[in-house]
Amino acid sequence: MNQELQSYPSLSTYDEVSIWKKALHSRSFLVGALFAIAILVAGIGSIFWTPYAIDTLNVANRLKPASSDYWLGTDQYGRDIFSMLMVGARTSIIVALIAVGIGMLIGVPLGLIGAARKGVLEELVMRTNDLIFSFPALLSAVLITSIFGPGTINAVIAIGIFNIPVFARVARGGALSLSGREFLLAARLSGKGSLLITLEHVIPNIANLLIVQATIQLSLAILSEAGLSYLGLGAQPPMASWGRMLFEAQTMVAFAPQLALYPGLAIILSVLGFNLLGDGLRDLLDPKMRRRVA
């Protein structure tokens, strides 16, 4: 019986060389990875260095054009736009990673419980998910941050709550698709309990689905954080945020359009990048995908 369990091929077993060859020929993966790495480098790099301090106002240098001193110019308060974008990337990454982490840590176990325990418990989990899904995520996040106050922590919690049902559905669907597989039946016959089977067999075989979904949710979390900050409910000054930069630039668009252009492009490229990365990972990691990698 043990030999049978060990010899059964996992759905996540691939030729690593073949995966890397496909990755190098996948435009979606390469472009998405390029954008995502650029955002990560900018955000992590801002922890250690920025060209100028973003909490220092210098009105004498307001609205300076791009130059060797100010690579993207300055805003209406004399702050360096490039430095603001770097710190804004850090804010977006922190909020997105923690919010998606909350969704995974709570949603995945709930989904697996719903798949393993039929009956009342499954109905309770899924109907709760339906209830959360029935409200627009961004609107509900606005409601939560309005009640508990603006700030990065409340924004993370609000966005994280609406990642929970997403991962619960993905985990449950993935687990149910494996329920009739021979290696799970063999594991049950060997005397393994539900928890051990879930840890040893189910989670490794749905990890690809969760990774792809997490990548996509990162892009949505970045967009949600920008939306909340634009409304004044996300990151608060002096912490920079792309959404707050857009809000502050809206009255300056007529004669200083670059103030809105740069943070707008940062949001677009980051969301596009993580979406493309998720699409590329789906092609590379999902064994059921049969379409040709772009």
Protein Blocks (a to p, Z undefined) as FASTA:
>chain_A
ZZmmmmpccfkbccfklmmmmmmmmmklmmmmmmmmmmmmmmmmmmmocfbdfkbccfkl
goiacdfklmnopafkopafklmmmmmmmmmmmmmmmmmmmmmmmmmmmmmmmmmmgcjk
lmmmmmmmmmmmmpcfklmmmmmmmmnopajklmmmmmmmmmmmmmmmmmmmmmmmmmmp
mklmmmmmnopafklmmmmmmmmmmmmmmmmmmmmmmmmmmmmmmmmmmnopaccdfbdc
fklmmmmmmmmmmmmmmlmmmmmmmmmmmmmmmmmmmmmmmmmmmmkbcbdcZZ
